[in-house]
Amino acid sequence: MNPFRQQLMSCGSRPPIGTWIMSASPLVAEALGHAGFDWCVVDMEHSPLDMGDMVHLLQAIGNTKMVPLVRVPSNEPVMVKRVSTPAPPRCSSPSCRTPPRPPLPWPPRATRPKACAAWPA
């Protein structure tokens, strides 16, 4: 089972505590893991981390019980593949866009009274 999901399912009354890592220092990442955090997000979007830095951070985090998630700098398929090769399959991608929804009919016919003069029935 996915360790992050396992933490969420078995948390009980104590939710997992996490942090964001924007430093390229593996020492900082390992210290945060030993400080008692349950999970962390290695943020490649808002920090100057490259692939080499990410690998070093994940190696340092691997010495702790902290579960890493990786936020990729863009949601391009090539970048997601590059990150998911050395990293665990837990990644977050920025600027996810869903297809636009069709507009809702206005006024909603089922909720307006029939005696209302502002909208035709």
Secondary structure, DSSP 8 states (H G I E B T S, - for coil): --HHHHHHHT-TTS---EEEE----HHHHHHHHHTT-SEEEEESSSS---HHHHHHHHHHHTTSS-EEEEE-SS--HHHHHHHHTTS-S-EE-SS----------SS-TTTS-TT-SSS--
